[in-house]
Amino acid sequence: MAEKQSLNSPKMVEHLRHFSRATDSVSGLLKSVVGRDYLFECLSPSALNDPMVKRWHRFMESEYTCPPSIENILILLPCSATKPYSSSPTHRKFIREIGHSGVHELMVTSPLAIVPRDLESVWPAAHYDLPVTGDWSVEEISIIHEVLIGYLKRHSYNIIINHTNIPIPDLGMAVISTTNGESPTSAPALERLRQVVREQENLKKRKGEKINLDTFKSISRFMFNNDAWLSDCRIRGKFPDWKVEKDGQQIAVWSTKRGAFSISKIGLSVMHEHKTLPEVMVKEDQKLMGDLHLGLLDSWPEDLKVGEEVLLIQKGVLVGSARVLAPSWEWNGTPGRLAKLRHKLSSDSSK
């Protein structure tokens, strides 16, 4: 909204750019989860400097790790207007022609630069919208190259298949282009993509449950502190809501509509054990009777984001969980609700 309104005034664009720079390093300013219909409109080059976009760039360049089971063949694909990408007719064609679950697919796009298939359903990858012309600015290509090079320095793919028309820099490894300047959705380009994938050796297919588990581990590493809580878990159910089970008990549900995990009461202890979620300290003399406000709380992390799940700790004991309603920088001066209570583990633990 701010970007849309500012485009009518050079001075407003100037202020927006200053704001983006000033807030880029502010902890807890950004959102973790947004509503299904939330749209992140990228209407101008200013979107490249948006704090959320720059956070995504940093994560992809220096933190994201590919699922180990598919760190072999990397396929670069164009993005699509429909989100998540895999629900678009274009990407259904790509997936059909690739025909193998043992490769890693990476979408090349703007302003996010690159989006792995395993993170296509999270914020902001599942919510951005931009004008599609097929033309790329020098700045867009420069950012894509920078992020891609940083990403590849931390991975060990044997070969890269480039099914886009974006020029790729020297990456120090074999790169096979399958478009030859034609549209990636043209029949000849799709046939070349299919043939190149078929020619690759040592590809190991993943079963559906393994694909889901790899995806959820990637999402957990992006949204939470780690993916350790998913060790020895099984993925049950069916799209769009997948159940995460451990020792036969449901500890979480992945909601495709929310683009987030909902942790069950049983799952809280698992998250606590692996230090997966942020922890908020409740004052010893307070009782958890409803949603969280400042008077109940003793301390909290400085980087909490709206939509994030937090564990509630009182007297060193796990007593429940809540969903953040306001970023942590507001917590010191906000008299209203700061987080919505989701689970209360026992009536005695908060006494």
C-alpha angles and dihedrals in degrees: 000000000000091000093048093051095043096056091080093064131048089207092054091049088052091052091047091053091049089049092051091052093046094050099039093095099035109119118230096011096117133072125253100195131015134189120278093251096045110123124202102205115204102191103155143019087271087081089073088068097045110128092234092050092049091048088054091050091052092047094050093043099046112010115029117098126196118237102272094228092065102037092120114076120029119198119195112209134179119252126245136222091238115080132243089036096223090065092060122097089235095056093043085061091049093049091048094050094044087052095180134096094200096080130080117237120206122185118217111214148138138283092006094049097210134014122188116222088240091061099040094107099054132087124301098012093059095047112042122110128189139164109272115214103144091241123114127204122226089248093052093051091045092054092046090052093047094050094042093050091049090048094050093049088069097046136066108214116165095214141004123218111201110204094170134082093233113116111248121211124231102289098178093245140078114291121187118196115209101179101061089198093307126117111282088232095052117114095244093049092048090049091052090049091051093048095048092051091048090053094058117102132213095031112155119202119228122219119235095259091050091051091052093046092050089049094049091048090054091048091048092052088052099044102030138033095266146338097244092112090067094062112125091005127142125215114223138171127040142274130327096022117038122190121221111210131188121187089350095305126111110242100168146359125220109219112202090193092057095034088225146091122257109208119215124221090257090051094056094076090051091052090047093049092054095038089236100145131049115261127226118198117226119208113260095234096050131093123217101237101149143327120355124265133169096268091063097052135085102179142342140182117279095228104057114145130205111270094023121135116233134187119233116224125190125177087350092303129114106244104166149307139264140190116238116244099177132032114259094249087069096049098088094057106029116102095188134068115321099176136007115239110238106169133016111193101201141351092233102048095074096050 
